[in-house]
Amino acid sequence: MSKAGRQKPARSKRLILRVLVNSILGALCLFFLLGWYLWHQSIVAEEQRLATVAERLGLEAESAILDIRGLLERLNRADIEPCSDLHIQWMQQEAIARPYIRSIGYWRAIKRQCGAGFVQGAILTPPEASRIYDNGVIAWWPSPETAVGDVELFLMRFGDHDVAIDPRLLLDTTALDQQAGLWVENLLLVSSPTEALLPEPSTLEPGLTIDSDRQLIVSRFSLNTVFPMDVVAVQPSGQLVERYLPSLITAAVLGILLIVLWVLAVFRVSQRQLSFSAELTNAIKNGNITVAYQPIVDLSTGRCHGAEALARWQREDGEIISPDLFIPVAEKSNSIHKLTLLVIKRVVEEMGQLLATHDQFSININLSAQDLEHPLIALELKHILDSAKLPASAIKFEITERALVNHEDSRKLISKLRRRGHQMAIDDFGTGYSSLSYLETFELDTLKLDKAFVDAIETHAVTSSVIVHIIEMAKSLELDMVAEGIESAHQVQWLANNGVQRGQGYYYSKPLTAAEFLKYHAKQR
């Protein structure tokens, strides 16, 4: 095997390795970004969950306090003999109906006269009140003086009645895995669990707070209806990790699996593309590319004056590959110049006699950007035509606007080919660098109108007005015009009326094999 032959597999392996490395790096970046996003969303979800917990606990405690305030107002308005059997029975029923109420009592002046519930009689008469509010509510904070058994009760009096509240039952911590506390006037009434060390509300802003030092997520919810209350809910960061770690591990496993599948897919696609490229290179090398000819017709007379040569590739298994697929691959694999030379040779072989006997007949062949930059293109073309004893005028060249990016080199080669007798046409005009000043810098003979503009003739499409502008531009530069993609007599008539000389498309003929085209041309005579 030659040195060049040994280098190709090595280059292919390096290319595949480079593609794999880039795909792995890209997948890892995506994986870590996704991981960060999931973790961030987990934190946001936990913060929202914690805020919801604090709000729920606060609203439930407030609802209980408002219910107690309403109950006290009803008791005060009732026209019942104080401490009578009916009065005590009513207080007893109301106390039992509410789990957080331990006792309801009746006061005269500064002394409790009677009571009902779990604490009956007048034994709950603490000394000086903790706070008297402007709204008439009198409060005694939980203390040894309000204790019954081992529970320090929270007393709330309004008018002549009071309610003894078990503060533990104001904070519904059922199925609660966060730490939480209820404060009244910055006094901790109850916490869950009891031994929890919670930050005081006065040290927190309302809403969410992240305590990085203690690794806590804290939520404060405040109310001020009957009296100021705060609920503080706390979630240790460690619990956040424990809660979401299984999900993150699952996501990581799935992510790794997807990365593996992605890399395998990229590997297979890369191999297939390299195999496709190698197959195309071999097809060009072995001359397995055919040429189809689409007639170019005079729009006024309908007679054929030439054709555009179009490369066609049929694989060994019979599959026909579209030029839209294999031409870009040929360009990327640097095989396009060899493909161009093969098409020129095939045209000379198949149409040589026709070209030699009809001096007004020519075949259009496409040149790529790489062809225009190839240092030997002009010499190779001359050698092929001289060997076939054909004049340069027999072959016209089509170049796209994209192929003219390298302005100076393209201009020099175009000028050289025209001096030899080749005519030059610009193809797909209007889809790239469309400007009059740009075209004026090149020596051109023909302007080809793209099918997209022909399709839009006399429609409301934006491009239908563009074609008129392009035609006027071509006229000002004294360029012949060829319209591509003609499909109707209506288009033919419009183009001819607007000064377009020639055209091609399925209205006249599809691309033909060499034998079919020769028959088509013979019928035109």
N, C-alpha and C positions, 0 to 999 in steps of 0.2 A: 504494500500500500504506500502511496506517495505521502510526502510530508503534509501536503495540503489536505489529503484525505484523512490523515490521522488527526489533524487539527480541528476538523469540523465536529467530530463527536465530542472533543474536549470543549470546544466553544459552546456546544449545545448543553453539555453538563453544567458548565459554568453559568450559562444563562438560566437554566432550570433552578440551579442552586440560588442564584440571585433573586429570582422570582419567589422561591420558597421562603428565603430569609425575609424579604420585604413583606410577603403575605403574613408570615408569623409575627413580625414586628407590628404590622398593622392590626392583626387580630388581637395581639396582647394589649396594645394601646386601647383598642375598643373594649377589651375585657376589663381592664383596670378602670376605664372611664365608666363602664356599666356598673362595676362593683362600687365605685365611689358614689355613683348616682343612687344605687339601691340602698347603700348605707345612709346617705343623706336623706333619702325618702323615709327610711326607717326612723331616723331621729325626728324628722318632721311629724311623722305619724304618731310617734310616742309623745311628742310635745303636745300635739292636738288631743291625744287621748288623755294626757294628764290634765290639760286645761279643761276638758270635758268633765273629768272626775271632780275637779275642784268646784266647777260651776254646779254640777249636780248636787254635791254635798251641801254647798252653800244655799241653793234654792230650796232643798228639802228642809234644812234647818230654819230658813226664813219662813217657809210655809208653816212649820210647826209653831213658831213664835207668833205669826199673824193669826193662826187658828186659836192660840191661847188668848191673844188680845181680844179677839172677837167673843170668845167664851166668857171672859171677864166682863165685857160690856153687857152681854145678855144677862149674866147673873146679877149685875148691878141694877139693871132695869126691871128685873122680875119683882112683882108685887107679892112676895111670900114672906111669912114671918121668919126672921132670921133664926137660925139654929133649930127650927122646928123639924119634926120628922120628915115633912115633905121637902124642906130645904136641904136637909142632910141627904135624903134619898136622891134628890136631883144631882147634888154635887158628887155623890157616890157613883151614879150612872155615868156622868161625864168623865170622871177620873178613870174609871175602868175602861171606857171606850177608847182611851188614848194611851198607848204603851209608854210614852215618855212622861206622863203625868203620874206622880206618886201621891199627891194629895192636893185637895182643894179646900181652902179655909175661908172663914168669915172673920173680919176684923171690925172691932169698934175702937176707934182711936188708934192707940199704939199697941193693942193687945189682940192676939188671935183668940176668938171666942169659941169657935168650934171648927171641926174639919171632918173631911171624909176621904176615902181612898185607902191607900196602904198605911198612911199616917193619919190617925184620927185624933180628934180632940184638939187641945190647945197647946200641945207640947212644942210645936214649931213656932216659937216666938223669939227669933234672934234679936239681939240688941240693935244698935244703930245700923241703918241701911247703908249699903255700899254706894248707891248712886240714886239720885232723884232727878228724873228727866223733865223737861219742859212740857212734854206731852202727857204728864201725869203718871207715868210708869215709875214704880219704885222697885229697885233691884237689890238683892243680896247675893253676892258672889258665893260660890261654893267654898265652905270653910268648916272647921270643926264645929262651929256654932250652928251650922245648918245640917250637920251630919245626922243621919238616921242609920244606925248600924255602922257599916263600914263605907257607906255611900254619902258623900258630901253633895247636898242638893243645891240647885239653883232656884232661888225664889223670885217670883215676879208678881208684884201687887199692882192692881189698878182699881181705884175706888175702894170699896169695902171688901173685896175678895182678892185672894192670892192663889197662885198655883205653885206647887213645889215640883220642880222638873228634875228628872234624872239626866244630867248632861251627857252621859254615855250613850243615851238613846237618841240624842239629837243628831249624832253623826252615824249615819247608816253605813257601816263598813263591811256589810255582808259581801262576800266574794271579792273583797278589795285587796289587791296585792301591793298597793302603794301605801306609803306612810301618809297620814293626814292628821290635821288638828283643827279645832274650832276655837276661835278667840272672840271674846266680847270685850270691847274697850281695852284691847291688847292684853287681856287676861285669858290665859289658856283654860278653857272649860274642860276640854277632853281631847285626848290624842289616841291614835290607833297606829301601832300598838302603844300601850300605856307608857312603856319605857323609851319611846321614840324621841330622839333629840332633833327637834324641828326648829328651823329659823323663825324668829319672831316676825310678824307681819310688818312691824315698823322698820325692819331692816330690808324690806323687799319692795320693789316696784310692783304695781298691779300687773297681772299677766305672767308671762314666762320669764324665768331667770335661769341661767346656766351657772352653777357654782363649780368652777373648774378645780378649785382647791380641794373641796370635799367630794368632787365627782358626783354632783347631784344635779338633777333637773327639777326645778321648783316652779310651782304655779300658785299664784295668790289670786283669790276671788273675794271681792269685798262687797258688802251690802250695808245700807243705812236706812232701814225702814222704821222699826220700833226703836232699835239702838244699833250702834256700829258693830258689825260682825265681820270677821274674816275667816276664810278657810284657806289653809295652806296644805297643798299636796306635794309630796316629794317622791321622786323615782331615782334610786341609785343607778348610776351609769352601768354598774355591773349587771343589774337586772336587764338592762336594755340589751347588752351583749348576749345574755342567756336567752332572752326571748327571741332574738332574731338570728342568733348564730346558726341554728339548724336550717333556716331558710337561706342564709348566706352560703352555707356549705353546699346545700342543694343547688343553688344558683351557680356556685363555683364549679361544681362537678359538671353541670349541664354546659357551662361556659367552656370548660376544657374540652368536653366532648364536641361541642360545636366548632372549637378551634381546630381540633383534629380533623373533623369532617371538612372544614373549610380548607385546610392545608392539603388534604387529599384531593379535594375538588380542584384546587388551583394547580396541583401537581398534574392531575389528569388533563386539565384543560391546556396547561403548558406543553405537556407531551403531545397532545393532539395538535396544537398549533404548530409545534416544531415538526411533527410528522406531516402535517398539511403543507407546511412551508417546504419541507424536504421533498415531498411528493410533487409539488408544483415545480420546484427546481429541476427535478428529474424529468418531468414532462416537457419543460422547456429545452433541457439538454438533449432529450431524445426526439424532439420535434413532434411531440404529441399534442401540440396546440393547433387547432384549425382556425380558419378565417371565414367569417360570414360577411356578405356584402349587401349593404342597404342602398338601393338606388337613390341618386340625387337627380331630381327632375326639374326641368324648366316649367315654372308655374303657368306660363302663357301657352306653351305648346304641348305640355305633357310628355315631352321626349326626354329620355334619360341621357344625361351628359356626364355622368360619373357615378361614383359610389363611395361610401365610407366603409373602410375595412375594420371589422370588429373581431377581436380575439375571442375564441370559444375554447372551452376545456371540458372534455368528457373523460372522466376517470375510467380506470380499467374495469370497474364494476358496472359501468354504464351510466353512473350518476353524472348529470350535467351541472357543472358549477357555474353560478352566476358571475359575470365579470365584476359585479359590485363586491364580491367576496374575494376573488383571487387577485384582482389588480392591486388592492391595498396591501395584500400579503406579499406580492411581488415587489412592491415599492419598499416595504419594511425589510425584506430579505435581500435587497439590492440586486434582485433578479429582473427588474423591470426593463433595464437596457437590453439585456439578452432577449427578453420577450419582444421588445420593439423590433430588434434586428430580425428575429424569427418571423414576425408578421410581415416585414418588408420583403424578406426572401420568399415567403409563401405567396405574397401578392405578385411578385415578379414571375414566379413559376406558373401560377394559375392564370394570370391576366396579361402575361408578357406579350403574347401575340396580339391580343386586342389593343393593348396600349401602343404597340409598334405600328399598327395599321390605322389607328384613329388618333390623329394628332390633337383633336379637340377633346379627347376623352382623358380623364384622369381619375386616380384613386386617392382618396383622403386617408391618411394614416395619422393616428394620435401620437404625439410626443409628450413624454412626462417631464417633470421638473428635473429628474435625474438625467434624462436624455440631453436636456439643454445644457447640463453642467458637465457632461462627459467629454473629455478632451479629444477623443477619437471619433466622435459621432459623424462629423462631416466627412472624414476620410473613409469611414466604413460605408456610408451611404454612397459615396462616389464609386467605390470599388464594386458594390453590388449592381448599381445601374450600368456602369461601364461594362461589366461582365455580361449583362443581358442586352447591351447595345440599345438601351432605352434613354430617351432624353430626360433631363431633370424635370421638365414640365409634366411628365407622366405621373409624378407623385406630388401631391399636395400634402402639407402637414397641418394638423390641427393642434393647437396648444390652448390650455385653459388659463384663466386669469391667475389661478393659484400657482401655475408653473412659472409665472413672470415675476415672482417675488424677488428673485436675484436679478435685479433690473439690468445691470451693466452686462453681465455674462450672457443673459438671454438676448439682449439687444444685439450684441456682437454676433452671436450664432445665427440669429434670424436674418441679420443683414448678409451674412456670408452665404446662407442657403438661398436667399432670394437672388443674389448675384449669379448663382449657378443656374437659376431658372425655376426653382421651386416656388410655388405660391404658398403663402402662409395665411391660415385662418385662425381667428380666436374663437374658441368654443366656450359654451356655457356663459356667454357674456351677460352681464347684469346680475350675476350671483356673487361677485367678488368686488374687485377694485374698479367699479364702473365710473369712469369719468373721462370726459373728452380729452383733457390735458394729459391723462395717463396714456391713453391710446396713441396720442400724437407722438409719443417718444419711441414707438415701435414702427417698423416697416411692415405693414400688414396689407393683405389683399382682400380678405373676406371676413365678414362678421357673421357668426352663426347665432341665431336667436334661440334661446333655450325653450324647451317644451313647456316649461311653467308659464312663460309669457304667451306662447301660442294658445295654450288652453284657456287663457283668460280673455281672448279676443272678444270684444263687444259684450263683456259681462260687467257686473258692478264690482268685480274684484279690484283691489288696489293695483295689481300688476297689469291690468288691462290698459291703464294710462301710461304705465312704464314702457310698454312695447312701442308706443308712438314716439316717446322720447328717444328710445334706442334707435329706432329707424331713422329719425331725423339726425341723430348723432352720426350714424353710418353714412348717410348721404353727405353730410358736411365734410366727412373724411374721404369721400369718394370710394367707399368700400362696397364690394358686392355683398349681397346678403343671402344667406341660406337659412330657412326656417326648419327647425327640428320638431318631430312629434306631430306632424299634420295628420289629422284623423277625419276631416270632413271637407266636403266641397265648399261649405260656407267659409271655413278658414282659408282655403285656397283662394277664393274670390277676394276676401278681405286683404290678404297679404299681397296679392297681385295688384289690387287697386291702390295699395299704399307703397308700391315701388319695390317690393321684395322679389328678387329674380328667380330664386330656386328654392326647393324644399325637399324634405324627406320625411317619411313616416308611414304608418300602416295604411293610410289612405291610398298610397301608391303601391307599397310592397313591404312585407316584413323582411328582415335580414335573410339572405339566401345563401345557399352553398355556391361554390364556384360554378358548378355545372348548371344549377338553376339560374344563376345570374346571367350566364352566357346566353341561355335560352331567352331569358327576359329581354336582354339587350337586343338579341337578334330580331325579336318581334317588333322592336321599336323602329327598326329601319324601314 
